[in-house]
Amino acid sequence: MANGTAARSKEAAKVVHYRECQRNHAASIGRHAVDGCREFMASGADGTAAALMCAACGCHRSFHRREVETDDRDCSSTTSSG
Ligand SMILES: [Zn+2]
């Protein structure tokens, strides 16, 4: 899969990831239903308004769960299941 992720910078102290979309599409009817988007994907280039919109689900980036990855020198392997 060829995907242009942001170039890694050694100067960066922390990296921010935007994970699952948590927008409640059924809030207006008092229910809870998310669109199932697993990860934010910018629909436009960095610096443009489109960069804040998710290409997958169309929601604003702020609806996605923010995850800050601190640049600790802890070589822990990812043990995600599922
Ligand atoms: Zn969404």
PDB file of the backbone (N, CA, C, O) and the ligand in Angstrom, with CONECT records:
HET     ZN  A 101       1
ATOM      1  N   MET A   1       0.850  -1.199   0.000  1.00  0.00           N
ATOM      2  CA  MET A   1       0.000   0.000   0.000  1.00  0.00           C
ATOM      3  C   MET A   1       0.880   1.241   0.000  1.00  0.00           C
ATOM      4  O   MET A   1       1.648   1.458   0.938  1.00  0.00           O
ATOM      5  N   ALA A   2       0.779   2.020  -0.999  1.00  0.00           N
ATOM      6  CA  ALA A   2       1.559   3.249  -1.051  1.00  0.00           C
ATOM      7  C   ALA A   2       0.760   4.382  -0.416  1.00  0.00           C
ATOM      8  O   ALA A   2      -0.280   4.800  -0.924  1.00  0.00           O
ATOM      9  N   ASN A   3       1.259   4.845   0.663  1.00  0.00           N
ATOM     10  CA  ASN A   3       0.539   5.903   1.361  1.00  0.00           C
ATOM     11  C   ASN A   3       1.523   6.949   1.863  1.00  0.00           C
ATOM     12  O   ASN A   3       2.543   6.616   2.467  1.00  0.00           O
ATOM     13  N   GLY A   4       1.215   8.203   1.614  1.00  0.00           N
ATOM     14  CA  GLY A   4       2.123   9.267   2.003  1.00  0.00           C
ATOM     15  C   GLY A   4       1.899   9.732   3.428  1.00  0.00           C
ATOM     16  O   GLY A   4       1.205  10.721   3.664  1.00  0.00           O
ATOM     17  N   THR A   5       2.476   9.033   4.358  1.00  0.00           N
ATOM     18  CA  THR A   5       2.379   9.478   5.741  1.00  0.00           C
ATOM     19  C   THR A   5       3.414  10.562   5.982  1.00  0.00           C
ATOM     20  O   THR A   5       4.390  10.686   5.242  1.00  0.00           O
ATOM     21  N   ALA A   6       3.192  11.322   6.999  1.00  0.00           N
ATOM     22  CA  ALA A   6       4.082  12.429   7.305  1.00  0.00           C
ATOM     23  C   ALA A   6       5.506  11.932   7.560  1.00  0.00           C
ATOM     24  O   ALA A   6       5.725  10.915   8.218  1.00  0.00           O
ATOM     25  N   ALA A   7       6.423  12.650   7.041  1.00  0.00           N
ATOM     26  CA  ALA A   7       7.817  12.274   7.221  1.00  0.00           C
ATOM     27  C   ALA A   7       8.216  12.394   8.682  1.00  0.00           C
ATOM     28  O   ALA A   7       7.880  13.368   9.355  1.00  0.00           O
ATOM     29  N   ARG A   8       8.911  11.424   9.144  1.00  0.00           N
ATOM     30  CA  ARG A   8       9.317  11.425  10.546  1.00  0.00           C
ATOM     31  C   ARG A   8      10.437  12.426  10.785  1.00  0.00           C
ATOM     32  O   ARG A   8      11.417  12.489  10.043  1.00  0.00           O
ATOM     33  N   SER A   9      10.264  13.189  11.822  1.00  0.00           N
ATOM     34  CA  SER A   9      11.280  14.158  12.165  1.00  0.00           C
ATOM     35  C   SER A   9      11.880  13.805  13.514  1.00  0.00           C
ATOM     36  O   SER A   9      11.154  13.542  14.472  1.00  0.00           O
ATOM     37  N   LYS A  10      13.166  13.799  13.589  1.00  0.00           N
ATOM     38  CA  LYS A  10      13.820  13.451  14.848  1.00  0.00           C
ATOM     39  C   LYS A  10      13.649  14.554  15.884  1.00  0.00           C
ATOM     40  O   LYS A  10      13.828  14.332  17.082  1.00  0.00           O
ATOM     41  N   GLU A  11      13.303  15.735  15.411  1.00  0.00           N
ATOM     42  CA  GLU A  11      13.117  16.856  16.311  1.00  0.00           C
ATOM     43  C   GLU A  11      11.778  16.777  17.041  1.00  0.00           C
ATOM     44  O   GLU A  11      11.620  17.338  18.125  1.00  0.00           O
ATOM     45  N   ALA A  12      10.844  16.095  16.455  1.00  0.00           N
ATOM     46  CA  ALA A  12       9.506  16.020  17.047  1.00  0.00           C
ATOM     47  C   ALA A  12       9.533  15.334  18.396  1.00  0.00           C
ATOM     48  O   ALA A  12      10.038  14.220  18.535  1.00  0.00           O
ATOM     49  N   ALA A  13       8.983  16.014  19.385  1.00  0.00           N
ATOM     50  CA  ALA A  13       8.964  15.460  20.728  1.00  0.00           C
ATOM     51  C   ALA A  13       7.814  14.484  20.886  1.00  0.00           C
ATOM     52  O   ALA A  13       7.922  13.476  21.585  1.00  0.00           O
ATOM     53  N   LYS A  14       6.715  14.801  20.227  1.00  0.00           N
ATOM     54  CA  LYS A  14       5.574  13.910  20.332  1.00  0.00           C
ATOM     55  C   LYS A  14       4.787  13.893  19.029  1.00  0.00           C
ATOM     56  O   LYS A  14       4.764  14.865  18.273  1.00  0.00           O
ATOM     57  N   VAL A  15       4.157  12.779  18.800  1.00  0.00           N
ATOM     58  CA  VAL A  15       3.380  12.601  17.586  1.00  0.00           C
ATOM     59  C   VAL A  15       1.915  12.430  17.972  1.00  0.00           C
ATOM     60  O   VAL A  15       1.583  11.677  18.887  1.00  0.00           O
ATOM     61  N   VAL A  16       1.064  13.131  17.271  1.00  0.00           N
ATOM     62  CA  VAL A  16      -0.363  13.027  17.562  1.00  0.00           C
ATOM     63  C   VAL A  16      -1.048  12.186  16.500  1.00  0.00           C
ATOM     64  O   VAL A  16      -0.914  12.426  15.300  1.00  0.00           O
ATOM     65  N   HIS A  17      -1.781  11.198  16.975  1.00  0.00           N
ATOM     66  CA  HIS A  17      -2.553  10.364  16.068  1.00  0.00           C
ATOM     67  C   HIS A  17      -4.032  10.611  16.324  1.00  0.00           C
ATOM     68  O   HIS A  17      -4.442  10.909  17.446  1.00  0.00           O
ATOM     69  N   TYR A  18      -4.805  10.486  15.292  1.00  0.00           N
ATOM     70  CA  TYR A  18      -6.246  10.602  15.446  1.00  0.00           C
ATOM     71  C   TYR A  18      -6.864   9.266  15.097  1.00  0.00           C
ATOM     72  O   TYR A  18      -6.837   8.827  13.947  1.00  0.00           O
ATOM     73  N   ARG A  19      -7.419   8.633  16.108  1.00  0.00           N
ATOM     74  CA  ARG A  19      -7.917   7.261  15.962  1.00  0.00           C
ATOM     75  C   ARG A  19      -9.393   7.206  15.597  1.00  0.00           C
ATOM     76  O   ARG A  19      -9.837   7.892  14.677  1.00  0.00           O
ATOM     77  N   GLU A  20     -10.143   6.396  16.314  1.00  0.00           N
ATOM     78  CA  GLU A  20     -11.531   6.160  15.956  1.00  0.00           C
ATOM     79  C   GLU A  20     -12.388   7.427  15.964  1.00  0.00           C
ATOM     80  O   GLU A  20     -12.220   8.316  16.799  1.00  0.00           O
ATOM     81  N   CYS A  21     -13.298   7.473  15.018  1.00  0.00           N
ATOM     82  CA  CYS A  21     -14.253   8.567  14.990  1.00  0.00           C
ATOM     83  C   CYS A  21     -15.299   8.308  16.069  1.00  0.00           C
ATOM     84  O   CYS A  21     -15.853   7.213  16.166  1.00  0.00           O
ATOM     85  N   GLN A  22     -15.555   9.321  16.868  1.00  0.00           N
ATOM     86  CA  GLN A  22     -16.486   9.154  17.979  1.00  0.00           C
ATOM     87  C   GLN A  22     -17.719  10.011  17.811  1.00  0.00           C
ATOM     88  O   GLN A  22     -18.476  10.241  18.754  1.00  0.00           O
ATOM     89  N   ARG A  23     -17.901  10.467  16.618  1.00  0.00           N
ATOM     90  CA  ARG A  23     -19.059  11.304  16.365  1.00  0.00           C
ATOM     91  C   ARG A  23     -20.337  10.484  16.490  1.00  0.00           C
ATOM     92  O   ARG A  23     -20.467   9.407  15.908  1.00  0.00           O
ATOM     93  N   ASN A  24     -21.268  11.017  17.258  1.00  0.00           N
ATOM     94  CA  ASN A  24     -22.533  10.334  17.450  1.00  0.00           C
ATOM     95  C   ASN A  24     -23.527  10.819  16.403  1.00  0.00           C
ATOM     96  O   ASN A  24     -24.058  11.926  16.494  1.00  0.00           O
ATOM     97  N   HIS A  25     -23.765   9.987  15.431  1.00  0.00           N
ATOM     98  CA  HIS A  25     -24.644  10.373  14.330  1.00  0.00           C
ATOM     99  C   HIS A  25     -26.114  10.287  14.711  1.00  0.00           C
ATOM    100  O   HIS A  25     -26.980  10.775  13.985  1.00  0.00           O
ATOM    101  N   ALA A  26     -26.393   9.665  15.853  1.00  0.00           N
ATOM    102  CA  ALA A  26     -27.779   9.486  16.253  1.00  0.00           C
ATOM    103  C   ALA A  26     -28.138  10.333  17.473  1.00  0.00           C
ATOM    104  O   ALA A  26     -29.136  10.081  18.148  1.00  0.00           O
ATOM    105  N   ALA A  27     -27.312  11.331  17.741  1.00  0.00           N
ATOM    106  CA  ALA A  27     -27.539  12.170  18.916  1.00  0.00           C
ATOM    107  C   ALA A  27     -28.888  12.880  18.850  1.00  0.00           C
ATOM    108  O   ALA A  27     -29.532  13.101  19.876  1.00  0.00           O
ATOM    109  N   SER A  28     -29.302  13.227  17.661  1.00  0.00           N
ATOM    110  CA  SER A  28     -30.549  13.978  17.502  1.00  0.00           C
ATOM    111  C   SER A  28     -31.773  13.161  17.897  1.00  0.00           C
ATOM    112  O   SER A  28     -32.818  13.722  18.226  1.00  0.00           O
ATOM    113  N   ILE A  29     -31.643  11.832  17.864  1.00  0.00           N
ATOM    114  CA  ILE A  29     -32.773  10.984  18.268  1.00  0.00           C
ATOM    115  C   ILE A  29     -32.504  10.301  19.604  1.00  0.00           C
ATOM    116  O   ILE A  29     -33.195   9.357  19.989  1.00  0.00           O
ATOM    117  N   GLY A  30     -31.479  10.802  20.306  1.00  0.00           N
ATOM    118  CA  GLY A  30     -31.207  10.293  21.634  1.00  0.00           C
ATOM    119  C   GLY A  30     -30.544   8.931  21.671  1.00  0.00           C
ATOM    120  O   GLY A  30     -30.563   8.261  22.703  1.00  0.00           O
ATOM    121  N   ARG A  31     -29.975   8.525  20.591  1.00  0.00           N
ATOM    122  CA  ARG A  31     -29.289   7.238  20.541  1.00  0.00           C
ATOM    123  C   ARG A  31     -27.797   7.455  20.326  1.00  0.00           C
ATOM    124  O   ARG A  31     -27.340   8.587  20.167  1.00  0.00           O
ATOM    125  N   HIS A  32     -27.060   6.383  20.323  1.00  0.00           N
ATOM    126  CA  HIS A  32     -25.620   6.482  20.109  1.00  0.00           C
ATOM    127  C   HIS A  32     -25.213   5.574  18.967  1.00  0.00           C
ATOM    128  O   HIS A  32     -25.314   4.351  19.059  1.00  0.00           O
ATOM    129  N   ALA A  33     -24.763   6.176  17.917  1.00  0.00           N
ATOM    130  CA  ALA A  33     -24.328   5.398  16.759  1.00  0.00           C
ATOM    131  C   ALA A  33     -23.166   6.096  16.081  1.00  0.00           C
ATOM    132  O   ALA A  33     -23.299   7.218  15.594  1.00  0.00           O
ATOM    133  N   VAL A  34     -22.049   5.437  16.053  1.00  0.00           N
ATOM    134  CA  VAL A  34     -20.886   6.008  15.390  1.00  0.00           C
ATOM    135  C   VAL A  34     -20.756   5.420  13.989  1.00  0.00           C
ATOM    136  O   VAL A  34     -21.356   4.389  13.683  1.00  0.00           O
ATOM    137  N   ASP A  35     -19.987   6.065  13.159  1.00  0.00           N
ATOM    138  CA  ASP A  35     -19.904   5.624  11.767  1.00  0.00           C
ATOM    139  C   ASP A  35     -18.896   4.495  11.553  1.00  0.00           C
ATOM    140  O   ASP A  35     -18.815   3.919  10.469  1.00  0.00           O
ATOM    141  N   GLY A  36     -18.138   4.191  12.592  1.00  0.00           N
ATOM    142  CA  GLY A  36     -17.241   3.045  12.490  1.00  0.00           C
ATOM    143  C   GLY A  36     -15.889   3.340  11.879  1.00  0.00           C
ATOM    144  O   GLY A  36     -15.093   2.431  11.640  1.00  0.00           O
ATOM    145  N   CYS A  37     -15.630   4.608  11.629  1.00  0.00           N
ATOM    146  CA  CYS A  37     -14.339   4.988  11.069  1.00  0.00           C
ATOM    147  C   CYS A  37     -13.248   4.688  12.104  1.00  0.00           C
ATOM    148  O   CYS A  37     -13.354   5.102  13.259  1.00  0.00           O
ATOM    149  N   ARG A  38     -12.244   3.998  11.703  1.00  0.00           N
ATOM    150  CA  ARG A  38     -11.219   3.534  12.635  1.00  0.00           C
ATOM    151  C   ARG A  38     -10.055   4.508  12.787  1.00  0.00           C
ATOM    152  O   ARG A  38      -9.393   4.536  13.824  1.00  0.00           O
ATOM    153  N   GLU A  39      -9.813   5.293  11.766  1.00  0.00           N
ATOM    154  CA  GLU A  39      -8.674   6.187  11.847  1.00  0.00           C
ATOM    155  C   GLU A  39      -8.871   7.397  10.953  1.00  0.00           C
ATOM    156  O   GLU A  39      -9.363   7.289   9.830  1.00  0.00           O
ATOM    157  N   PHE A  40      -8.480   8.543  11.470  1.00  0.00           N
ATOM    158  CA  PHE A  40      -8.627   9.761  10.699  1.00  0.00           C
ATOM    159  C   PHE A  40      -7.672   9.776   9.516  1.00  0.00           C
ATOM    160  O   PHE A  40      -6.491   9.448   9.633  1.00  0.00           O
ATOM    161  N   MET A  41      -8.217  10.165   8.385  1.00  0.00           N
ATOM    162  CA  MET A  41      -7.393  10.297   7.193  1.00  0.00           C
ATOM    163  C   MET A  41      -7.693  11.639   6.558  1.00  0.00           C
ATOM    164  O   MET A  41      -8.816  11.887   6.119  1.00  0.00           O
ATOM    165  N   ALA A  42      -6.712  12.488   6.507  1.00  0.00           N
ATOM    166  CA  ALA A  42      -6.926  13.824   5.965  1.00  0.00           C
ATOM    167  C   ALA A  42      -7.368  13.756   4.513  1.00  0.00           C
ATOM    168  O   ALA A  42      -6.813  12.997   3.720  1.00  0.00           O
ATOM    169  N   SER A  43      -8.364  14.549   4.174  1.00  0.00           N
ATOM    170  CA  SER A  43      -8.850  14.536   2.792  1.00  0.00           C
ATOM    171  C   SER A  43      -8.189  15.604   1.944  1.00  0.00           C
ATOM    172  O   SER A  43      -8.487  15.752   0.759  1.00  0.00           O
ATOM    173  N   GLY A  44      -7.289  16.346   2.568  1.00  0.00           N
ATOM    174  CA  GLY A  44      -6.595  17.379   1.820  1.00  0.00           C
ATOM    175  C   GLY A  44      -5.174  17.568   2.315  1.00  0.00           C
ATOM    176  O   GLY A  44      -4.756  16.945   3.291  1.00  0.00           O
ATOM    177  N   ALA A  45      -4.458  18.405   1.656  1.00  0.00           N
ATOM    178  CA  ALA A  45      -3.073  18.648   2.028  1.00  0.00           C
ATOM    179  C   ALA A  45      -2.983  19.414   3.347  1.00  0.00           C
ATOM    180  O   ALA A  45      -3.893  20.151   3.727  1.00  0.00           O
ATOM    181  N   ASP A  46      -1.872  19.215   4.021  1.00  0.00           N
ATOM    182  CA  ASP A  46      -1.649  19.883   5.291  1.00  0.00           C
ATOM    183  C   ASP A  46      -1.720  21.394   5.115  1.00  0.00           C
ATOM    184  O   ASP A  46      -1.170  21.941   4.158  1.00  0.00           O
ATOM    185  N   GLY A  47      -2.397  22.065   6.038  1.00  0.00           N
ATOM    186  CA  GLY A  47      -2.486  23.511   5.957  1.00  0.00           C
ATOM    187  C   GLY A  47      -3.759  23.996   5.299  1.00  0.00           C
ATOM    188  O   GLY A  47      -4.096  25.177   5.382  1.00  0.00           O
ATOM    189  N   THR A  48      -4.466  23.095   4.647  1.00  0.00           N
ATOM    190  CA  THR A  48      -5.728  23.478   4.031  1.00  0.00           C
ATOM    191  C   THR A  48      -6.889  23.056   4.929  1.00  0.00           C
ATOM    192  O   THR A  48      -6.714  22.259   5.851  1.00  0.00           O
ATOM    193  N   ALA A  49      -8.052  23.588   4.656  1.00  0.00           N
ATOM    194  CA  ALA A  49      -9.228  23.252   5.460  1.00  0.00           C
ATOM    195  C   ALA A  49      -9.572  21.778   5.309  1.00  0.00           C
ATOM    196  O   ALA A  49     -10.065  21.150   6.245  1.00  0.00           O
ATOM    197  N   ALA A  50      -9.314  21.238   4.146  1.00  0.00           N
ATOM    198  CA  ALA A  50      -9.640  19.836   3.880  1.00  0.00           C
ATOM    199  C   ALA A  50      -8.801  18.890   4.732  1.00  0.00           C
ATOM    200  O   ALA A  50      -9.189  17.743   4.954  1.00  0.00           O
ATOM    201  N   ALA A  51      -7.670  19.360   5.201  1.00  0.00           N
ATOM    202  CA  ALA A  51      -6.793  18.524   6.005  1.00  0.00           C
ATOM    203  C   ALA A  51      -7.419  18.189   7.350  1.00  0.00           C
ATOM    204  O   ALA A  51      -6.988  17.262   8.035  1.00  0.00           O
ATOM    205  N   LEU A  52      -8.444  18.956   7.721  1.00  0.00           N
ATOM    206  CA  LEU A  52      -9.106  18.722   9.006  1.00  0.00           C
ATOM    207  C   LEU A  52     -10.350  17.860   8.856  1.00  0.00           C
ATOM    208  O   LEU A  52     -11.022  17.549   9.839  1.00  0.00           O
ATOM    209  N   MET A  53     -10.650  17.478   7.629  1.00  0.00           N
ATOM    210  CA  MET A  53     -11.817  16.635   7.391  1.00  0.00           C
ATOM    211  C   MET A  53     -11.368  15.217   7.069  1.00  0.00           C
ATOM    212  O   MET A  53     -10.409  15.003   6.328  1.00  0.00           O
ATOM    213  N   CYS A  54     -12.081  14.256   7.641  1.00  0.00           N
ATOM    214  CA  CYS A  54     -11.715  12.869   7.417  1.00  0.00           C
ATOM    215  C   CYS A  54     -12.188  12.416   6.036  1.00  0.00           C
ATOM    216  O   CYS A  54     -13.357  12.569   5.679  1.00  0.00           O
ATOM    217  N   ALA A  55     -11.265  11.862   5.279  1.00  0.00           N
ATOM    218  CA  ALA A  55     -11.600  11.405   3.936  1.00  0.00           C
ATOM    219  C   ALA A  55     -12.476  10.161   3.979  1.00  0.00           C
ATOM    220  O   ALA A  55     -13.225   9.881   3.043  1.00  0.00           O
ATOM    221  N   ALA A  56     -12.373   9.420   5.075  1.00  0.00           N
ATOM    222  CA  ALA A  56     -13.110   8.165   5.176  1.00  0.00           C
ATOM    223  C   ALA A  56     -14.565   8.376   5.589  1.00  0.00           C
ATOM    224  O   ALA A  56     -15.472   7.795   4.992  1.00  0.00           O
ATOM    225  N   CYS A  57     -14.787   9.199   6.601  1.00  0.00           N
ATOM    226  CA  CYS A  57     -16.155   9.343   7.108  1.00  0.00           C
ATOM    227  C   CYS A  57     -16.701  10.755   6.950  1.00  0.00           C
ATOM    228  O   CYS A  57     -17.898  10.975   7.139  1.00  0.00           O
ATOM    229  N   GLY A  58     -15.859  11.699   6.613  1.00  0.00           N
ATOM    230  CA  GLY A  58     -16.314  13.049   6.356  1.00  0.00           C
ATOM    231  C   GLY A  58     -16.493  13.924   7.586  1.00  0.00           C
ATOM    232  O   GLY A  58     -16.970  15.054   7.489  1.00  0.00           O
ATOM    233  N   CYS A  59     -16.115  13.404   8.725  1.00  0.00           N
ATOM    234  CA  CYS A  59     -16.262  14.184   9.954  1.00  0.00           C
ATOM    235  C   CYS A  59     -15.029  15.054  10.191  1.00  0.00           C
ATOM    236  O   CYS A  59     -13.946  14.799   9.663  1.00  0.00           O
ATOM    237  N   HIS A  60     -15.232  16.081  10.995  1.00  0.00           N
ATOM    238  CA  HIS A  60     -14.101  16.921  11.361  1.00  0.00           C
ATOM    239  C   HIS A  60     -13.136  16.138  12.243  1.00  0.00           C
ATOM    240  O   HIS A  60     -13.540  15.230  12.970  1.00  0.00           O
ATOM    241  N   ARG A  61     -11.887  16.491  12.172  1.00  0.00           N
ATOM    242  CA  ARG A  61     -10.850  15.780  12.910  1.00  0.00           C
ATOM    243  C   ARG A  61     -11.105  15.744  14.415  1.00  0.00           C
ATOM    244  O   ARG A  61     -10.707  14.805  15.104  1.00  0.00           O
ATOM    245  N   SER A  62     -11.782  16.793  14.915  1.00  0.00           N
ATOM    246  CA  SER A  62     -12.014  16.883  16.350  1.00  0.00           C
ATOM    247  C   SER A  62     -12.917  15.766  16.870  1.00  0.00           C
ATOM    248  O   SER A  62     -12.965  15.510  18.073  1.00  0.00           O
ATOM    249  N   PHE A  63     -13.631  15.106  15.964  1.00  0.00           N
ATOM    250  CA  PHE A  63     -14.492  14.005  16.384  1.00  0.00           C
ATOM    251  C   PHE A  63     -13.690  12.724  16.623  1.00  0.00           C
ATOM    252  O   PHE A  63     -14.177  11.776  17.240  1.00  0.00           O
ATOM    253  N   HIS A  64     -12.508  12.715  16.146  1.00  0.00           N
ATOM    254  CA  HIS A  64     -11.681  11.520  16.287  1.00  0.00           C
ATOM    255  C   HIS A  64     -10.909  11.548  17.601  1.00  0.00           C
ATOM    256  O   HIS A  64     -10.483  12.600  18.076  1.00  0.00           O
ATOM    257  N   ARG A  65     -10.747  10.377  18.159  1.00  0.00           N
ATOM    258  CA  ARG A  65     -10.046  10.272  19.426  1.00  0.00           C
ATOM    259  C   ARG A  65      -8.584  10.635  19.230  1.00  0.00           C
ATOM    260  O   ARG A  65      -7.891  10.087  18.372  1.00  0.00           O
ATOM    261  N   ARG A  66      -8.140  11.569  20.046  1.00  0.00           N
ATOM    262  CA  ARG A  66      -6.775  12.056  19.915  1.00  0.00           C
ATOM    263  C   ARG A  66      -5.841  11.232  20.780  1.00  0.00           C
ATOM    264  O   ARG A  66      -6.122  10.963  21.948  1.00  0.00           O
ATOM    265  N   GLU A  67      -4.748  10.844  20.199  1.00  0.00           N
ATOM    266  CA  GLU A  67      -3.792  10.021  20.915  1.00  0.00           C
ATOM    267  C   GLU A  67      -2.408  10.609  20.736  1.00  0.00           C
ATOM    268  O   GLU A  67      -1.912  10.747  19.617  1.00  0.00           O
ATOM    269  N   VAL A  68      -1.795  10.952  21.849  1.00  0.00           N
ATOM    270  CA  VAL A  68      -0.477  11.561  21.786  1.00  0.00           C
ATOM    271  C   VAL A  68       0.586  10.518  22.091  1.00  0.00           C
ATOM    272  O   VAL A  68       0.555   9.833  23.113  1.00  0.00           O
ATOM    273  N   GLU A  69       1.503  10.430  21.183  1.00  0.00           N
ATOM    274  CA  GLU A  69       2.572   9.456  21.326  1.00  0.00           C
ATOM    275  C   GLU A  69       3.838  10.195  21.719  1.00  0.00           C
ATOM    276  O   GLU A  69       4.422  10.926  20.919  1.00  0.00           O
ATOM    277  N   THR A  70       4.247   9.999  22.945  1.00  0.00           N
ATOM    278  CA  THR A  70       5.455  10.683  23.407  1.00  0.00           C
ATOM    279  C   THR A  70       6.687   9.923  22.948  1.00  0.00           C
ATOM    280  O   THR A  70       6.699   8.697  22.844  1.00  0.00           O
ATOM    281  N   ASP A  71       7.689  10.682  22.688  1.00  0.00           N
ATOM    282  CA  ASP A  71       8.887  10.083  22.127  1.00  0.00           C
ATOM    283  C   ASP A  71       9.807   9.544  23.222  1.00  0.00           C
ATOM    284  O   ASP A  71      10.932  10.006  23.412  1.00  0.00           O
ATOM    285  N   ASP A  72       9.283   8.558  23.924  1.00  0.00           N
ATOM    286  CA  ASP A  72      10.114   7.906  24.934  1.00  0.00           C
ATOM    287  C   ASP A  72      10.950   6.824  24.265  1.00  0.00           C
ATOM    288  O   ASP A  72      10.527   6.185  23.302  1.00  0.00           O
ATOM    289  N   ARG A  73      12.117   6.645  24.793  1.00  0.00           N
ATOM    290  CA  ARG A  73      12.961   5.605  24.209  1.00  0.00           C
ATOM    291  C   ARG A  73      12.627   4.247  24.825  1.00  0.00           C
ATOM    292  O   ARG A  73      13.487   3.536  25.344  1.00  0.00           O
ATOM    293  N   ASP A  74      11.370   3.933  24.745  1.00  0.00           N
ATOM    294  CA  ASP A  74      10.910   2.662  25.274  1.00  0.00           C
ATOM    295  C   ASP A  74      10.509   1.776  24.095  1.00  0.00           C
ATOM    296  O   ASP A  74       9.496   2.005  23.435  1.00  0.00           O
ATOM    297  N   CYS A  75      11.307   0.790  23.861  1.00  0.00           N
ATOM    298  CA  CYS A  75      11.098  -0.038  22.674  1.00  0.00           C
ATOM    299  C   CYS A  75      10.048  -1.126  22.951  1.00  0.00           C
ATOM    300  O   CYS A  75      10.331  -2.322  22.886  1.00  0.00           O
ATOM    301  N   SER A  76       8.865  -0.682  23.252  1.00  0.00           N
ATOM    302  CA  SER A  76       7.813  -1.667  23.494  1.00  0.00           C
ATOM    303  C   SER A  76       7.120  -2.040  22.188  1.00  0.00           C
ATOM    304  O   SER A  76       6.749  -1.176  21.394  1.00  0.00           O
ATOM    305  N   SER A  77       6.962  -3.282  21.994  1.00  0.00           N
ATOM    306  CA  SER A  77       6.316  -3.737  20.775  1.00  0.00           C
ATOM    307  C   SER A  77       4.804  -3.594  20.898  1.00  0.00           C
ATOM    308  O   SER A  77       4.240  -3.686  21.988  1.00  0.00           O
ATOM    309  N   THR A  78       4.180  -3.373  19.785  1.00  0.00           N
ATOM    310  CA  THR A  78       2.730  -3.227  19.801  1.00  0.00           C
ATOM    311  C   THR A  78       2.087  -4.591  19.955  1.00  0.00           C
ATOM    312  O   THR A  78       2.297  -5.501  19.153  1.00  0.00           O
ATOM    313  N   THR A  79       1.310  -4.700  20.993  1.00  0.00           N
ATOM    314  CA  THR A  79       0.644  -5.971  21.257  1.00  0.00           C
ATOM    315  C   THR A  79      -0.861  -5.790  21.146  1.00  0.00           C
ATOM    316  O   THR A  79      -1.606  -5.981  22.107  1.00  0.00           O
ATOM    317  N   SER A  80      -1.275  -5.425  19.973  1.00  0.00           N
ATOM    318  CA  SER A  80      -2.699  -5.248  19.756  1.00  0.00           C
ATOM    319  C   SER A  80      -3.310  -6.549  19.254  1.00  0.00           C
ATOM    320  O   SER A  80      -2.767  -7.220  18.377  1.00  0.00           O
ATOM    321  N   SER A  81      -4.423  -6.873  19.822  1.00  0.00           N
ATOM    322  CA  SER A  81      -5.116  -8.093  19.402  1.00  0.00           C
ATOM    323  C   SER A  81      -6.393  -7.733  18.654  1.00  0.00           C
ATOM    324  O   SER A  81      -7.094  -6.788  19.016  1.00  0.00           O
ATOM    325  N   GLY A  82      -6.669  -8.453  17.669  1.00  0.00           N
ATOM    326  CA  GLY A  82      -7.890  -8.218  16.933  1.00  0.00           C
ATOM    327  C   GLY A  82      -7.608  -7.466  15.715  1.00  0.00           C
ATOM    328  O   GLY A  82      -8.523  -7.165  14.949  1.00  0.00           O
TER     329      GLY A  82
HETATM  330 ZN    ZN A 101     -16.819  10.056  11.402  1.00  0.00          ZN2+
END
